Each structure stands twice: as structure tokens, then as C-alpha cells.
């Protein structure tokens, strides 16, 4: 599968707190199970595999997936398009924080 410039989430960055079971995650985000499977397969959303068909997700992923769902719905985008936009928005947020920190050094 091609990466398409998507930032993959790594389990090395997971903090084992507030993990949510698959069904709770689907309920709280409103994401359809097929789309969530797609996001996990792409490596876009952080997930901890408990068994072959049992995943848990960090609670902080809820807002990220909700943002994705909203962008895809509002702009009628496929999942891949929405993930690219969310990734870009996250990069902009990081850069803005870095710029603020650099300005504070002057």
C-alpha cells in the first residue's frame, strides 16, 4: 500500500492511559467500523492490537478522528483526502508553536 504522504502513528509514541475499546471508539467518534479499519490499516490512527480482532485506542485519538470525519463530510472527501488535510493542519499547529517559542527567545 502506498503511503501518500500520510504520517503514520507509531506505537512507540503511545502512552498507556485512557485506552478505549473499538466499540466505544466507534460510538464516541461516529466513525463507521469500515473507515476505522481503513485508518488502522493505513497506520494513520494509533491502535494497540490486543488480539487478532481486538483493538484499543488512546482517548486522544477521538478528537483527531472526529476532525477527520467532519472534514470528509463537509468537503465530501474520501478518507485519504481527509487524512492529508488533518496531517497538514497538525503540522501547521506544530510550526506555529515553534515560531512562538522562537519569538520568545528574541
Secondary structure, 3 states (H helix, E strand, C coil): CCCCCCCCCCHHHCCCCCEEEHHHHHHHHCCCHHHHHHHHHHCCCCCEEEECCEEEEECCHHHHHHHHHHHHHHHCCCHHHHHHHHHHHHHHHHHHHHHHHHHHHC
